[in-house]
Amino acid sequence: MGRKILFITTDQMRFDAIGVNGQKIARTPAIDKLAKDGINYTRCHAQNVVCMPARSTMVTGQYVSTHGVWMNGVPLPADAPSVARYLKEKKDYKTALIGKAHFEPFLDMAAYENRMAMLHEFGPHRGFDHMELAAHGARGLLHYPRFLMENHPEVQDFFYPVLNPATMAQNSFGAGDTGAVQVKHNKVSRELYHTDWVAERTLAYLDSLSAEDDWFVWMSFPDPHHPWDPPESEIGRVNWRELDVPAGYPGSHEKIDEILSAKPRHWREWWMGERVTCYEAPPDWVPKTLTTDQLREIDALTHVKNELIDEAVGRVMAKVAARGWDGDTDVIFSTDHGEFQGDYGLLFKGPHHVESLMRLPLIWRPAPNAKIAPQSFDAPVGQVDFAPTFCEIAGLAPAEWMEGSALPHTAANAAKREAVFTEWDSEFNGTSVSLRTLYRDGWIVTAYNKSSLYDGHEGELYDLKNDPRQWRNLWDEPSAAAMKADLLDDLRAREPKSRANKLNRVASV
């Protein structure tokens, strides 16, 4: 027998969402224990800040330009490389993905991910022997909404309806206590909510395995991604009325206007409601209308969601221990991208390469029998490194198509890490945006490629040591010109080549 791998991901979780990374409100003891017993990487960046490109990077070990899923709505080809398939073929791992996959668009009716439940099938697909899929609500074609439809149809209308069926755009209405966008008090019982469902289906799959099996199980929670509608029974965990506004909120419309006016134009245009540059937020919602009470309620509900995830993680870890696997099981915990959650007066995500969206929680709890010392590293790493790490755990050389490197677990290897790269491309309602970003030495530089909005000379430059909230754009500052030139040269040298044939976008999400 070899080492088993439990890969745990959330959706749209900020770096500071968990206790080990400074969180003071949400209680996350199970995740914090993984960090205490393992390695906490404090400078992990997403290779893209929306779901489908980031998740495609995690499963392929490739940069976005290579695998080709350049924005949401672009399906990852069925024959794309898969670390699950590699582990299965080379080491006979049992493989499963339970929860949110999103390698194929939710609105693509031809996608196998969307037909699986209707066909009463659970794979195999993309190297996974078994898949049970969920997303953010109770309607749709995946296994979770089908389970609710067949067994508990009365709860389907309890959830916030993310999409307007008439337009297929995101809804912008709100409820709760403050009327905040995409907030609803959800009357579903906790055990039927998707967080607990994902955990229970993971437990069932683990119970189906023999004691001798080696396995790679990806447990993928749809939360804390919007909408903000956790079970009503749980929202008393955090009283929004007792919260301060999140620290990244600038504090006044005047201050927000000042900060955003120094960034490229699409930042302020979105806040003002003048231009929406991508599908990642409701098109008719104007960020400037967000009140501090609404923000505090959303913040509170996010904390509740994160506590439920932590408790689910704890239950699954208890099962691993009960099966006698804990000593030989590696656990990696991360997310696909972050969330503004009030930073700059904004919510959701989009073509904005800042810490709120790029910087991720990442914990690797090596199998105790591997005798790897607990520690923390601030070396720059990324999602492109996950697949090679799974290979190292399994005793395999990384596949030739993987572009990252196994996560460092010694100080010497961590010291070799210099930079991490992030990219964005989108087209929405006639507006295109293209960004390339490098983090290195405490600086973040973003070059804007030529697009419908920009001529290719615009950009952003931030000194995180002196400006950790990225409120001061130094792109045009003469004192930072030498640093900007050096970082841009490094960025272009590290930029991956784009695939020869651009993949088609077939749906909005």
C-alpha positions in Angstrom: 0.0 0.0 0.0 1.1 3.6 -0.7 0.0 7.0 0.5 -3.6 8.0 0.0 -4.6 11.5 -1.0 -7.6 13.6 0.2 -7.8 16.8 -1.8 -10.2 19.3 -0.2 -11.3 22.4 -2.1 -13.7 25.2 -1.4 -15.1 27.7 -3.9 -14.3 31.5 -3.7 -12.6 31.4 -0.3 -10.3 34.2 0.8 -6.8 33.6 2.2 -7.9 35.2 5.5 -11.0 33.0 5.8 -9.4 30.5 8.3 -8.0 30.9 11.7 -4.4 30.0 10.9 -4.4 32.9 8.4 -5.7 35.5 10.9 -9.4 34.9 10.9 -10.9 36.0 14.2 -14.7 35.5 13.7 -15.2 32.2 11.9 -14.0 29.2 13.9 -12.1 26.7 11.8 -10.4 24.2 14.2 -10.4 21.2 11.8 -8.7 23.2 9.0 -6.3 24.9 11.5 -5.3 21.5 12.8 -4.3 20.4 9.3 -2.0 23.5 9.2 -0.7 22.8 12.7 0.3 19.2 11.7 1.4 20.1 8.2 2.7 22.9 6.0 0.9 26.3 5.6 1.8 28.1 2.4 1.1 31.8 2.9 1.8 32.9 -0.6 -0.2 30.6 -2.9 -1.7 32.4 -5.9 -4.4 31.3 -8.3 -3.5 31.0 -12.0 -6.9 32.5 -12.8 -9.4 34.2 -10.5 -12.6 32.5 -11.8 -13.8 28.9 -11.4 -13.4 27.0 -14.7 -9.9 28.1 -15.7 -8.6 27.7 -12.1 -10.2 24.2 -11.7 -8.8 23.1 -15.1 -5.3 24.1 -13.9 -5.8 22.0 -10.7 -6.7 18.9 -12.6 -4.2 19.3 -15.5 -1.2 20.8 -13.7 -1.1 23.3 -16.7 -1.3 27.1 -17.0 -4.4 28.5 -18.4 -2.8 29.4 -21.7 -1.8 25.7 -22.1 -5.0 23.9 -21.2 -7.0 26.6 -23.0 -10.0 27.2 -20.6 -9.5 31.0 -20.9 -12.7 32.0 -19.2 -15.9 30.5 -17.7 -18.1 28.9 -20.3 -15.1 27.3 -22.2 -15.2 23.5 -21.6 -12.0 21.7 -20.8 -11.6 19.1 -23.7 -12.6 15.6 -22.7 -9.2 14.3 -23.7 -7.3 16.9 -21.7 -4.7 15.6 -19.3 -5.9 14.6 -15.8 -3.9 14.0 -12.7 -6.6 11.6 -11.6 -6.2 9.5 -14.8 -2.4 9.6 -14.3 -2.6 8.3 -10.8 -5.1 5.6 -11.8 -3.1 4.4 -14.8 0.4 4.5 -13.2 -0.4 3.4 -9.6 -3.9 1.9 -9.7 -5.4 4.6 -7.5 -9.2 4.5 -6.8 -10.3 8.0 -7.8 -13.4 10.1 -7.0 -14.5 13.7 -7.3 -17.5 14.6 -5.0 -19.0 18.1 -5.1 -18.2 20.9 -7.5 -16.2 19.9 -10.7 -17.0 22.7 -13.2 -14.6 21.6 -15.9 -17.6 22.0 -18.3 -20.1 24.8 -18.3 -23.2 24.5 -16.2 -25.3 25.7 -19.1 -23.9 23.4 -21.7 -26.6 20.7 -22.1 -24.3 18.5 -24.1 -21.7 18.3 -21.3 -21.4 14.9 -19.7 -21.1 16.5 -16.3 -24.6 17.9 -16.8 -26.0 14.6 -18.2 -24.5 12.2 -15.7 -27.3 12.5 -13.1 -30.1 12.3 -15.7 -28.5 9.1 -17.0 -28.2 7.8 -13.4 -24.5 7.5 -14.0 -21.5 8.4 -11.8 -18.7 8.3 -14.3 -16.1 7.3 -15.1 -15.0 10.7 -16.4 -11.7 12.5 -16.7 -9.9 9.7 -14.8 -12.3 9.7 -11.9 -13.9 6.3 -11.3 -16.8 8.0 -9.4 -18.3 11.5 -9.6 -21.2 12.9 -7.6 -21.6 16.6 -8.6 -23.1 19.6 -6.9 -23.1 23.4 -7.4 -24.6 26.4 -5.6 -28.3 25.7 -5.5 -31.1 23.2 -5.6 -32.0 23.4 -9.3 -30.1 22.1 -12.2 -28.9 18.9 -13.7 -26.2 17.7 -11.3 -26.5 14.8 -8.8 -27.2 17.1 -5.8 -30.3 18.9 -7.2 -31.5 15.6 -8.6 -31.3 14.1 -5.2 -33.3 17.0 -3.8 -35.9 16.8 -6.6 -36.4 13.1 -6.1 -36.4 13.0 -2.3 -37.1 16.5 -1.0 -38.8 18.6 -3.7 -40.3 20.9 -1.2 -36.8 22.5 -0.4 -35.9 23.5 -3.9 -37.5 26.9 -3.6 -35.8 27.6 -0.3 -32.5 28.4 -2.0 -31.6 31.7 -3.7 -32.1 31.3 -7.5 -28.7 32.3 -8.9 -29.8 32.6 -12.5 -32.8 34.4 -13.9 -34.4 31.7 -16.2 -35.6 34.4 -18.6 -32.2 35.9 -19.3 -29.7 33.3 -17.8 -28.0 36.3 -16.2 -27.3 36.3 -12.5 -30.1 37.7 -10.3 -29.4 40.8 -8.3 -32.3 40.9 -5.8 -31.7 40.4 -2.2 -33.5 39.5 1.0 -32.2 38.6 4.5 -32.2 41.4 7.0 -30.7 44.1 4.8 -31.9 43.3 1.2 -28.3 42.6 0.2 -27.6 41.3 -3.3 -27.9 37.5 -3.5 -28.8 37.1 0.2 -31.6 34.8 1.3 -32.5 33.2 4.6 -32.6 29.5 3.5 -35.1 27.3 5.3 -33.5 24.1 4.2 -32.4 21.8 7.0 -28.7 21.7 7.5 -28.4 18.0 6.6 -29.9 18.7 3.2 -27.6 21.7 2.5 -24.9 21.0 -0.1 -22.0 21.3 2.3 -23.2 18.5 4.4 -24.3 16.5 1.3 -20.8 16.7 -0.1 -19.3 15.5 3.2 -21.8 12.6 3.5 -21.3 11.5 -0.1 -17.6 11.5 0.5 -18.0 9.4 3.7 -20.1 7.0 1.7 -17.5 6.7 -1.0 -14.7 6.1 1.6 -16.8 3.4 3.1 -17.0 1.7 -0.3 -13.3 1.2 -0.4 -11.3 -1.7 0.9 -8.7 -1.2 3.6 -5.9 -2.0 1.1 -6.9 0.5 -1.6 -4.9 3.5 -2.4 -7.1 6.4 -3.3 -7.3 10.0 -4.6 -10.5 11.6 -3.4 -11.3 15.2 -4.3 -13.9 16.6 -1.9 -15.0 19.9 -3.5 -17.4 22.2 -1.5 -19.4 24.7 -3.5 -19.3 27.2 -0.7 -18.5 30.0 0.4 -19.3 31.2 -3.1 -22.3 33.4 -3.5 -25.3 33.3 -3.2 -25.2 33.9 0.5 -27.9 31.5 1.6 -26.7 29.1 4.3 -29.3 27.2 6.3 -31.4 29.6 8.4 -30.9 27.4 11.4 -27.1 28.3 11.4 -27.1 32.0 10.8 -27.2 32.8 14.5 -23.6 31.7 14.7 -22.5 35.2 13.7 -24.6 38.3 14.4 -23.9 40.7 11.6 -25.0 43.7 13.7 -22.1 43.1 16.0 -19.5 43.1 13.2 -17.2 45.8 12.0 -17.0 46.3 8.3 -14.3 44.1 6.8 -10.8 45.7 7.1 -10.5 46.1 3.3 -13.5 48.4 3.0 -12.1 51.9 2.4 -14.8 53.5 4.6 -16.5 56.2 2.4 -17.6 56.7 -1.2 -15.0 59.5 -1.5 -12.2 57.2 -0.5 -13.4 54.4 -2.8 -13.6 56.9 -5.7 -10.1 58.1 -5.0 -8.6 54.5 -4.9 -10.4 53.3 -8.0 -9.7 56.4 -10.0 -6.0 55.6 -9.8 -6.5 52.1 -11.2 -7.3 51.3 -14.9 -10.7 52.5 -15.9 -12.8 49.3 -15.7 -12.4 49.3 -11.9 -14.2 52.6 -11.3 -16.7 52.1 -14.2 -17.9 48.8 -12.6 -18.3 50.4 -9.2 -20.3 53.3 -10.7 -22.5 50.9 -12.7 -21.3 52.3 -16.0 -19.7 49.1 -17.4 -19.8 45.4 -16.5 -16.7 43.6 -17.8 -17.5 40.0 -17.2 -20.3 37.5 -16.2 -19.0 37.1 -12.6 -21.4 39.5 -11.0 -25.1 40.4 -11.6 -25.1 42.7 -14.6 -27.7 45.1 -13.2 -26.1 45.4 -9.7 -24.3 48.6 -9.0 -21.5 48.1 -6.4 -21.8 51.8 -5.3 -25.2 51.0 -3.9 -23.7 48.5 -1.4 -24.4 49.7 2.2 -22.2 48.9 5.2 -25.1 47.0 6.8 -25.5 44.9 3.7 -21.7 44.2 3.6 -21.7 43.2 7.3 -24.6 40.8 6.7 -22.8 39.2 3.7 -19.6 39.0 5.8 -21.4 37.2 8.6 -23.1 34.7 6.3 -19.7 34.0 4.7 -18.3 33.2 8.1 -21.2 30.8 8.8 -20.5 29.0 5.5 -16.9 28.6 6.4 -17.7 27.2 9.8 -20.0 24.6 8.2 -17.2 23.6 5.8 -14.8 23.2 8.7 -17.1 21.0 10.6 -17.6 18.9 7.4 -13.8 18.6 7.0 -13.6 17.4 10.7 -16.2 14.6 10.1 -14.3 13.4 7.0 -11.0 13.4 8.9 -12.6 11.4 11.7 -13.6 8.8 9.1 -10.1 8.6 7.7 -8.8 8.0 11.2 -11.6 5.4 12.0 -10.6 3.5 8.8 -7.0 3.3 10.0 -5.8 5.4 7.1 -4.7 8.6 8.9 -1.0 7.7 9.1 -0.8 7.1 5.3 -3.1 9.9 4.1 -1.9 13.2 2.7 -4.4 16.0 2.9 -4.2 19.1 0.7 -6.7 22.0 1.4 -7.2 25.0 -0.9 -9.7 26.9 -3.0 -10.1 28.0 -6.7 -10.0 31.8 -6.2 -10.9 34.5 -3.7 -13.7 37.0 -3.2 -13.7 40.8 -2.8 -16.0 40.7 0.3 -16.0 44.4 0.6 -12.5 45.2 -0.5 -12.5 48.5 -2.5 -16.3 48.6 -1.9 -16.8 45.6 -4.2 -18.2 42.1 -4.1 -17.9 39.0 -6.3 -14.8 38.8 -8.6 -13.7 39.6 -12.2 -10.7 41.0 -14.1 -9.0 42.4 -11.1 -5.6 40.9 -10.0 -5.4 41.8 -6.4 -4.8 39.8 -3.2 -8.6 39.5 -2.5 -8.9 37.3 -5.5 -5.5 35.9 -6.3 -4.1 34.9 -2.9 -5.4 31.5 -1.7 -5.3 29.4 1.5 -3.2 26.3 0.9 -2.3 23.7 3.5 -0.6 20.4 2.9 -0.8 17.9 5.8 1.6 15.2 4.7 0.9 11.7 5.8 2.3 11.4 9.3 4.3 8.3 8.3 6.2 10.4 5.8 7.9 12.2 8.7 7.7 15.7 7.1 8.0 18.4 9.8 5.2 20.9 10.3 6.2 24.4 9.1 5.1 27.5 7.2 6.5 28.9 4.0 6.0 32.2 2.3 7.5 30.9 -1.0 5.4 31.8 -4.0 3.5 28.7 -5.2 0.4 28.1 -7.3 -2.4 25.8 -8.3 -0.2 24.6 -11.2 1.9 22.9 -8.5 -0.9 20.7 -7.1 -0.8 17.9 -9.7 3.0 17.4 -9.4 2.6 17.3 -5.6 0.0 14.5 -5.9 2.5 12.7 -8.1 5.3 13.0 -5.5 3.0 11.7 -2.8 2.2 8.7 -5.0 5.8 8.0 -5.8 5.6 9.1 -9.4 7.6 11.5 -11.5 5.4 14.3 -12.7 3.9 13.7 -16.2 5.7 15.5 -19.0 2.6 17.6 -19.6 2.6 19.1 -16.1 4.0 22.6 -15.9 4.4 23.2 -12.2 6.6 21.6 -9.5 5.8 19.7 -6.4 5.2 22.0 -3.4 8.3 22.5 -1.3 8.5 20.8 2.0 12.1 21.9 3.0 13.5 25.4 3.5 16.1 24.7 0.8 13.4 23.9 -1.8 11.2 26.8 -0.7 14.1 29.2 -1.2 14.3 28.3 -4.8 10.8 29.6 -5.5 10.9 33.1 -6.9 7.6 34.1 -8.5 4.0 33.0 -9.4 2.1 33.9 -12.5 -1.7 34.7 -13.0 -3.6 35.4 -16.2 -7.0 36.6 -17.3 -8.8 36.8 -20.6 -12.5 37.6 -21.1 -15.0 38.7 -23.6 -18.4 40.0 -22.3 -21.0 42.0 -24.2 -18.5 43.4 -26.6 -15.9 44.2 -23.9 -12.6 42.3 -23.8 -10.0 42.4 -21.0 -6.6 40.6 -21.0 -4.3 40.7 -17.9 -0.9 39.1 -17.1 0.3 39.3 -13.5 3.5 38.4 -11.6 4.0 38.3 -7.9 7.7 38.5 -6.9 9.6 39.8 -3.9 6.6 41.4 -2.3 5.5 43.2 -5.5 2.6 42.6 -7.8 2.7 43.8 -11.4 -0.1 43.5 -13.9 0.4 44.2 -17.6 -2.8 45.0 -19.6 -2.6 43.5 -23.0 -4.4 45.3 -25.9 -8.1 44.8 -25.7 -11.4 46.6 -26.4 -10.7 48.8 -23.4 -7.0 49.2 -23.3 -4.2 49.9 -25.8 -1.6 47.7 -24.1 0.3 50.3 -22.2 -1.8 50.4 -19.0 -1.1 48.4 -15.9 -1.0 48.1 -12.1 2.0 48.0 -9.7 1.8 47.5 -6.0 4.4 47.4 -3.2 2.7 45.0 -0.7 5.2 45.8 2.1 4.1 49.4 2.2 0.7 49.0 0.7 -0.8 45.6 1.6 -4.3 46.6 0.6 -3.2 47.6 -2.9 -4.8 51.0 -2.7 -1.9 52.9 -4.3 -1.2 52.1 -8.0 2.5 52.8 -8.7 2.4 52.1 -12.4 3.0 55.7 -13.4 5.2 56.6 -10.5 8.7 57.7 -11.6 10.3 56.4 -8.4 9.0 52.8 -9.2 10.0 52.9 -12.9 13.1 50.7 -12.5 11.2 48.1 -10.4 8.3 48.1 -12.9 10.7 47.5 -15.9 12.4 44.6 -14.1 9.2 42.9 -13.1 7.7 43.3 -16.6 10.8 41.7 -18.1 10.5 38.8 -15.7 6.7 38.5 -16.3 7.2 38.3 -20.1 10.0 35.8 -19.7 7.8 33.5 -17.6 4.6 33.9 -19.6 3.5 30.5 -21.0 2.9 30.2 -24.7 -0.8 30.1 -25.8 -2.1 27.0 -27.4 -2.3 27.0 -31.2 -6.1 26.7 -31.4 -8.2 28.9 -29.1 -11.1 26.9 -27.5 -14.6 28.1 -28.1 -16.8 29.5 -25.4 -20.1 27.6 -25.6 -22.1 29.0 -22.6 -22.0 31.9 -20.1 -21.0 29.8 -17.1 
